[in-house]
Amino acid sequence: MKSLKYFLISAVALFALAACTQEDPYKPGDPTNTNGNNIYFSEKNPGSIVLGLAENSFTVTIERENSSNAVSVPLKAYSTSTVFTVPSSVDFAAGETSKDITVQFAGADPFVNYVLNISIPEEYTYQYKDQSVYPAFAVTVLQEDFKVIHSGTYYDDFWWEESWDQDLEYSELKDAYRLSDLWTAGAGFEFTWDKSTGKVVVNGGNKLSTGIVHSSYGLISAQDQGSFYDADDDAIYFPFKWTVSAGSFGTYYNVFYF
């Protein structure tokens, strides 16, 4: 059995050697761009855009490294919706390093997120260059009618324990109010307000993410515990139950003063 074992090992080794020597001939990859153009989307382009109901377009900035020549660069666009109309190309004049294109946005339903992807063909890019900008861009676009109707003061009794100037927004379509960018950028909430009773309902009564991350317990959420308008103080009181995955910090009031 010992000799058979060695025989099998030798056979495997010979098979492996044969496999190595009979590989398909090496085929180099496609050559990198040799025409000197490195076209990419500006890192200043936002990943999400909010438009008013009367706004039907937005701009996207495209840049390049070498501006010595004029060049027309074709663009590839993809979306699951027909609300976007994207130019078929971007044209750089000699000396231009940056150019804006205008994307038309029409026929959208309000408060619906639409996603658009735009890319630049490989032959106009440096495919293997280590860089922080890319020849592909994705953006989410939404139309809404929220408008600032009042500037007041917001007091946070839980996390910051301080006050700051705060805009109150209102949407006629939703018949709802909004306080934006409260604790962190993009973190706020919507609420309804029955002015005949003073009752206020935040986020439909559902738990909302504050965007605040506790160093030990992670993301903090808040849930309305019966918000209301107080006419004597001319303020809306928001009693929130503040929770993390491990449990609750308890209920603390936030207040918006008109």
C-alpha positions in Angstrom: 0.0 0.0 0.0 2.9 2.3 0.7 4.2 2.1 -2.8 0.7 2.6 -4.2 0.4 5.8 -2.1 3.7 7.2 -3.5 2.6 6.2 -7.0 -0.7 8.2 -6.6 1.2 11.2 -5.3 3.6 11.2 -8.2 0.7 10.9 -10.7 -1.0 13.9 -9.2 2.2 15.9 -9.3 2.8 15.0 -13.0 -0.8 16.0 -13.8 -0.4 19.4 -12.1 2.9 20.0 -14.0 1.2 19.1 -17.3 -1.7 21.4 -16.5 0.7 24.3 -15.8 2.6 23.7 -19.1 -0.5 23.4 -21.2 -2.2 26.7 -20.1 -3.8 28.9 -22.7 -1.5 31.5 -24.1 -1.4 34.7 -22.1 -3.8 37.3 -23.4 -3.2 40.9 -22.3 -6.1 43.0 -21.1 -7.4 45.9 -23.1 -5.0 48.7 -23.4 -5.4 51.7 -21.1 -6.5 55.0 -22.5 -3.7 56.5 -24.5 -5.3 59.6 -25.9 -4.6 61.7 -22.8 -8.2 62.2 -21.7 -9.3 61.3 -18.2 -12.9 62.4 -17.9 -14.7 62.0 -14.6 -17.7 63.3 -12.6 -16.8 66.0 -10.1 -16.8 65.0 -6.5 -18.8 68.1 -5.8 -21.9 66.5 -7.4 -24.4 65.6 -4.7 -25.7 62.1 -4.3 -29.3 63.3 -3.8 -31.2 66.3 -5.0 -34.4 67.8 -3.8 -36.3 70.0 -6.3 -39.4 72.2 -5.9 -42.5 71.3 -7.9 -41.7 74.1 -10.4 -38.1 72.9 -10.9 -37.7 70.6 -13.9 -33.9 70.3 -14.3 -30.6 70.1 -12.5 -26.9 70.2 -13.5 -24.2 67.7 -13.2 -20.5 68.7 -13.3 -18.0 66.7 -15.4 -14.3 67.4 -15.3 -11.0 66.3 -16.9 -7.3 66.5 -16.3 -5.9 67.3 -19.8 -7.5 70.4 -21.3 -5.1 70.9 -24.2 -7.6 69.8 -26.9 -11.3 70.1 -27.6 -13.2 66.8 -27.2 -16.8 65.5 -27.4 -17.4 62.7 -24.9 -20.5 60.5 -25.3 -22.5 59.8 -22.1 -24.4 56.6 -21.2 -27.5 57.1 -19.0 -29.7 54.6 -17.3 -32.8 54.8 -15.2 -35.9 52.6 -14.6 -38.0 55.7 -15.1 -38.6 58.0 -18.1 -38.6 61.2 -16.1 -34.9 62.0 -17.0 -33.6 63.4 -20.2 -29.8 63.3 -20.3 -27.6 64.9 -23.0 -26.0 62.4 -25.3 -22.5 63.9 -24.8 -20.5 66.6 -23.0 -18.4 68.9 -25.1 -15.1 70.4 -23.8 -13.5 73.3 -25.6 -9.7 73.6 -25.6 -8.7 74.9 -22.2 -11.9 73.8 -20.4 -11.4 71.4 -17.4 -14.9 71.5 -16.1 -18.3 71.5 -17.8 -21.9 71.3 -16.6 -24.6 69.3 -18.3 -28.3 70.0 -17.7 -30.5 67.0 -17.0 -34.2 67.5 -17.6 -36.6 66.1 -15.0 -40.2 66.1 -16.0 -43.4 64.1 -15.3 -42.3 62.9 -11.8 -44.7 62.2 -9.0 -44.0 64.3 -5.9 -42.3 62.7 -2.9 -41.1 59.8 -5.0 -37.3 59.0 -5.2 -36.0 58.5 -8.8 -32.5 57.2 -9.4 -30.3 58.1 -12.4 -27.0 56.6 -13.4 -24.6 58.3 -15.9 -21.3 56.9 -17.0 -18.4 57.7 -19.3 -17.1 55.1 -21.8 -13.8 53.5 -20.7 -11.9 54.8 -23.7 -12.2 58.3 -22.2 -10.9 57.3 -18.8 -7.9 56.0 -17.0 -9.2 52.6 -16.0 -6.3 51.6 -13.8 -5.5 54.9 -12.1 -5.8 55.1 -8.3 -8.0 58.2 -7.8 -10.9 59.5 -5.7 -13.1 60.5 -8.6 -14.9 58.2 -11.0 -16.3 58.0 -14.5 -19.7 56.9 -13.1 -22.3 58.9 -11.2 -25.5 57.9 -9.4 -28.1 60.4 -8.0 -31.5 60.2 -6.4 -33.9 63.0 -7.3 -37.1 64.0 -5.5 -39.7 66.8 -6.0 -41.6 68.2 -3.1 -43.5 71.3 -2.0 -42.1 71.8 1.6 -41.5 75.5 2.1 -40.2 77.4 5.1 -43.2 79.2 6.8 -41.7 80.3 10.1 -38.3 80.6 11.8 -38.3 79.8 15.5 -36.2 78.2 18.2 -35.7 74.5 18.9 -34.7 73.2 22.3 -33.3 69.7 22.7 -33.5 68.4 26.3 -31.9 65.0 25.6 -28.8 65.0 23.5 -27.5 68.5 23.0 -29.3 70.2 26.0 -29.3 73.5 24.2 -31.3 75.7 21.8 -30.8 76.8 18.2 -32.5 78.7 15.4 -34.8 76.4 13.5 -37.0 76.7 10.3 -40.4 75.2 10.3 -41.5 73.9 6.9 -45.0 73.0 5.5 -46.3 70.9 2.6 -49.7 71.7 1.2 -49.8 68.4 -0.7 -49.2 66.4 2.5 -50.8 68.9 4.9 -47.8 68.2 7.1 -45.0 70.1 8.8 -41.3 69.3 8.9 -38.2 70.2 11.0 -35.1 69.4 9.0 -31.5 68.7 10.0 -32.1 68.7 13.7 -29.5 66.6 15.3 -27.4 65.7 12.3 -27.5 66.7 8.6 -30.5 65.0 7.0 -32.0 63.9 10.3 -35.3 65.5 11.2 -39.0 64.6 11.2 -42.4 65.3 9.8 -45.5 65.8 11.8 -49.2 66.6 11.5 -50.9 69.2 13.6 -54.6 69.5 14.4 -54.9 73.2 15.3 -58.4 72.7 16.7 -57.3 70.3 19.3 -53.6 71.0 19.5 -52.7 67.4 18.9 -49.4 66.7 17.1 -48.4 63.3 15.7 -44.8 62.8 14.7 -43.8 60.4 11.9 -47.2 58.8 12.0 -46.5 57.6 15.5 -43.6 55.4 14.3 -40.1 55.3 15.6 -37.7 57.6 13.8 -33.9 57.6 13.4 -32.2 60.6 14.9 -28.9 60.1 13.1 -27.2 60.3 16.5 -24.7 57.5 17.2 -23.9 56.7 20.9 -20.3 55.7 21.4 -21.3 52.6 23.3 -24.8 51.8 22.2 -25.0 52.7 18.6 -27.8 54.5 16.7 -30.4 56.3 18.8 -34.0 56.3 17.8 -36.9 58.4 19.1 -40.7 57.8 19.3 -43.5 60.2 19.9 -45.2 59.9 23.3 -48.0 62.3 22.7 -46.8 65.6 21.3 -49.0 68.8 21.6 -49.2 72.5 21.0 -49.3 74.8 24.1 -51.0 78.1 23.3 -49.7 79.8 26.5 -46.1 79.1 25.5 -46.8 79.3 21.8 -44.7 76.2 21.4 -45.0 72.6 20.3 -43.8 70.0 22.9 -42.3 66.8 21.6 -42.0 64.1 24.4 -39.8 61.5 22.8 -38.8 58.1 24.1 -35.2 57.7 23.2 -34.0 54.2 22.6 -31.1 52.1 21.4 -31.0 48.4 20.6 -30.1 47.7 24.3 -33.0 49.6 25.7 -34.4 53.0 26.5 -32.9 56.2 28.0 -36.4 57.3 29.0 -38.6 60.1 27.8 -37.3 63.7 27.4 -39.1 66.7 25.9 -37.9 68.6 22.9 -39.7 71.9 22.2 -40.2 74.2 19.1 -40.9 77.8 20.2 -42.6 80.1 17.6 
